[in-house]
Amino acid sequence: MVRHWIGADLNSTGHIAVVANPTTGKVQKYGKEAPHIHKKYCKMRRRLYIEGHPRVAKEKIQHKENRKIKDLNHKISRATLKEAAQQGCGIKMERLSDIRTTVSQSRSSRPTLHSWSFYQIQYMVEYKAKLLGIPVVYVDPAYTSQRCSRCGQLGTREGKDFSCPHCGHVDYADVNASFNIALRPSLEEGDGRLHQDRDWCKGRIDTPQEAPS
């Protein structure tokens, strides 16, 4: 039975996946190039539409982008599984069935969110994890980036930054979310395990920290 878990937070901007291990305090970030890939192909599609080639824009260019994204998804899933295997951990991710309707989106982030396949990453992680015997479970996504991963109270998120007025903890919002995902009970577990592994926080510095690869 797995005693420790890593949490994987998926994002529509910045790093696509942020993986945190509460036992060690280690943080890994993957997929920073994804928004740049999407922006590049958006410009190409727009130009082709203006030039009167909508079919090429829709089919050929979209196929190229999807292929690039799929390759990146494979790399992210492999890196996540490698981290879990090395640490002897299971993997926790957010249940994303309602992501398109529950995530608050700005006009600029909307195309990125709809183009990036979060489900594909989760499918790849789950499929490969099954082959390796690594358990994968899902958690409720509510307030993962707004609740403090140190004390469990609701804090303040401003853009990429998170701060807690209760205990003074400061971190990047996606890093805070990934720790919360790892600490949160799975949808099958109930509430008994919430934050039981938070002891690692006792020696943590209250500034955004990222462990070296």
N, C-alpha and C positions, 0 to 999 in steps of 0.2 A: 504493500500500500504506500502510495506517495505521500510524504509528509510536508513537502515544500513545493511551492508553485512559482512560476514566473508569470508576469502579466504582460500582455501585448496590446498596446493601444494603437488603433488605426486612425489616421488623420487625413483630412482632405487637402491640407496645405502643409508646407514644410516637410519634415520627415514623415513618410507615409506610415512607418511602424516604429514605435518606441517600446522596447522590451526592458522590463525591470525585474530584478531579483531581490525581494525584501530580505532574504537570508544573508546576502553578501553586500547589499546596497549597490550592486553593479547595474549600470544602465547602458544599453546599446541602442543606437539609432540607425535606421535603415531607410533607403529609398528617397534620399533628398533630391535626386535627379528627376523624379517622376513629374513634378509640376513643370519643369523645364521642357520635358518631352511633350507634355500635353500642350503647352503654350506654342511650341514650335509647329506642331501639326495643326493647331487651330489657325495659325497664321496662313499655313499652306492651303487649308480648306477654304478660308475666307478669300484668298487671292484667286483660287480656281473658280469659286462661285461668281466673283466679280467678272472674271474673264469668260464666263459662260460655259463652264465645264462642271456642272453640278454632279453628274454621275461619277466622274473621276474623283471629285472631292469626297463624295460619300463612300465610294467603294474602295478605291485603290489607297487613298491616303488614310482612311479609317483602318483599313487592314494593316497598314504599316505601323500605325500607332498601337493597335491592339497587340501586334506581335512584339513590339518593344516592351509594352506594359506587361505582357505575359512572361517575358524573359526576366524582367525585374521582379515580378511576383515570385518566380521560382527561386531567385537568389535570396529574397527576403524570407521565404518559408524555410529554405535550407539553413540560413543563418539562425533563425529562431529555434529550429530543431537541434542544431548543433549546440546552442547555449543550454537548452533544456537537458540534452543528453550528457553534456560535460558536468552539469551541476546535479544530475539525478533528480530533476524536477518535472512536474507536470506543467501543462500550459493552460492558462486561463485567458479567454478573450470575451469581449462584449457580445451580447446577442444583438445582431444588427438587422433584424427582420424589418424594423420600421425606420431605418436610417434616413430614407429620403423624405419622410414626413415628420420626423422628430428632431432632426438636426437643424438648428437655426442657421440659415445660409445668407450670405451677402451675395449681391449680384456677381461679384468677381469670383467667388469661390464656387458658385453653383455648377459651372461647366466642369471644373476639376472633380467635384464630388461625383457627378453623374458619369464621368468618363472613367474614373478609377474603379476597378473591380475589387472592392473590399471582400465581397463574397468569394472571389477567386482565391485571394490570399488565404482566407479561412478554410476553404475547401482543400487547398494544397497542403496547408499545415496539418489539417485533420487526417487527410489521406496518408501522408508520409509518416505522421506520428503513429498511426495504426500499424503500419508496417514495422516500425521500430519498437512498438510496445510502450509508447509514451502516451499517458492519458491527456485528453483535451476536454475541457469543460467550458461552459459559458456562464456569464454573470449578467445581472441587470445593469444596463449602461447608465442608469439615472445618477446624475451628479458626480460621476467619477472624476471629472476635472475641477469640480467646485468644492468637494469635501476634502478636508485635510487628511493626508495619508499618515500623519503623525498622531493627531489627537482625535480624529474622527468627526470634528465639528465642521460646519459649513464655513468656508472662507470666501475670499474675493478673487475672482479671475479678471484680469485686465489684459486682453490680447493674449500674448504667449506666456504671461507671468501669473503665478498664483501666490497669494499670501494669506496667512491665517492670523486673524486678530486675537485668537484665543491663546495659542501657544507660541506665536512668533515665527512659525515655520515658513520659509520662503523657497520656492522652487519654480521650475518651468511647469506650465499647466499640463503639458502632455506627459512629462515625467511623473508628476503627481498623480495623474490619471492611471498611468501604467502600474504604479505601486498599489493604488486602490483596487485595480482589477485583480492583481495578484492576491491581495489581502481579503477581498470580498468573497463571501460564500458563493458557491455555484448555485444555479437555479434549482439543483437537485438536493442541496445540502441543508437549506434553512439558514438561520441566523447565528448559529452557535460558534462559527469559526471567524467571525468578523474581527479583523485586526489582531488576531492572536499572535501573529508573528512580528508585531511592531517593535520588539525589543531592539532590533538593529538600529532604530532611529536614535537611541540614546546618545551615541557618539557622533551623530551626523552634524555637519556644519550647516548653519542656517543661511546658506547662499546657494544658488543653483549650481549643482555639481554634476559632472558626468564622468563616470569611471573610464579609464583608458581601455581601448580594445585589447 
